[in-house]
Amino acid sequence: MLLKKSSFTGRPLKQPTKRLPLTRSSISGSQKFLLFLLGFSIEFNILIGGGGDVSLGTSGYRITDFLAIATACLLGFRVLIRRANVLVLGLFGLLLAIIVSFRFFDPSFWGESHTQIIVGRYLVYGFAGLYVALLLDNTRAADLFCWGLITGLLATASIFIIQGAGLSSELAALGIKSTGIEDFVLSDVGTSRYTGLWGHPNEAGHVAALASAAGAYFVVVHRRFIPLTLVAIGLGVTFAYTQNRGGLLAGGATLGISLLFSRQRRLEIVRTLTSAFSIVVIVTALLQFSTFTSRFLDDPMIEGNYEERLDTIWAGIHVVLDYPFGVPIREFSDIMTSQTGLPTPHNGFVYFAAIFGLLPLIILLTAFANSLRVRNDADVLCAFLTIQVCLSFLFEQLHPNCSYTFVLCVILARASLRVAASGRKAAPHAKLVPRYSWVRGGDARTRGSQV
């Protein structure tokens, strides 16, 4: 049984706790492969079909779109065939309905394809994320999902190297990247910033930062530093080609936080001071390279960029207050452009509230807060994913991105499962679990505690 932790510090309590409802103690080989593939595709999210608008985050169909549909269908199949109780699914479905409901009741929604794509993805990714959240309760499953993220990050680094060598036409010939997406944009100092698999270098940098949660997970749960080193190398390569400061800072901060915890998953003063000193040394060493100094020290637009972001965030907040039930993406971009000259608020929280409304933002923030309470290894992963997403949201509007949409849905699903688990403790005789086990074997005492 799992030992209950009192907080993110991981201090064990005396009494054990049951698994989350619908979860299982073992998973099949195909499910392990699915988790690895999903983690890999979040980072190496290649374009499969055309269409959409790159500037609005709806560029074509990504591999995660098809994997999410397949995963959601697999969840439905398991529920129907294995006679699982639908209460947890209903709870999560209600959560998703609240998030997207305002969009359905807005007449302008039906004439705005970009918002329809985002809402559709949240619905499909939501149930796919629920299935992933169920499987992640198995430590081996969480390990494979994290290795998928790390492997995908390293594979994406090869895309930047190919673009830097001027061989982008080969990527288009293989169908990995659309010819309609620019390979690079010019920075303020005239250097090339490569886009990788995405529409903008900033987007590519923050997607790469998602893998930092995997590196942090291995440090805290298994005390393994090789995965963290691989993530750090991947982030360094990504920054060298994208020159995206926000993604590097968000990913680096997530990795740094993991170094503050001891083997007992407790924050220690000595370890904190040592880690802080190490970070200072590493930052000083990195600033010896022109790639880093050109963006962090020598960029003449740093001060103007800071003021610009504050202005767009403030303008975005005004839009949220004027439209508390949300506004279509195209209309929001037009309002922001008319007020600030830029279509983005440079903040994921503001953008989420602007598109979906204030109530869905409150639900999302509640799920984030819930994810920071750690009780088992899967909670450690979700906590670091939450930390990384929150840090990246401070820099860019990322929730239209397919990879971030999927991660947000996993966090929301995990929070829903924990709410259901607390309900089961309050009413131990309530049937919140499947009538039959989803794995063969097992006696009557274990039935209903597995998926």
Secondary structure, DSSP 8 states (H G I E B T S, - for coil): -EEEESSTT--EEEEEE---TT--S---HHHHHHHHHHHHHHHS--EEE--S-GGGT--SEEHHHHHHHHHHHHHHHHHHHTT--SHHHHHHHHHHHHHHHHHHT-GGGGG-HHHHHHHHHHHHHHHHHHHHHHHTTSHHHHHHHHHHHHHHHHHHHHHHHHHHTT-HHHHHHHTSS-TTS-SEEE-TTS-EEE-TTSSSHHHHHHHHHTTHHHHHHHHHHH---HHHHHHHHHHHHHHHHH--HHHHHHHHHHHHHHTTB-TTS-B-HHHHHHHHHHHHHHHHHHTTSHHHHHHHTS-TTHHHHHHHHHHHHHHHHHHHHH-TT---HHHHHHHHHHHHSSS--S-HHHHHHHHH-HHHHHHHHHHHHHHTS--SHHHHHHHHHHHHHHHHHTT---TTSHHHHHHHHHHHHHHHHHHHHHHHHHSTTS--S-SS-SSS---TTTTTS--
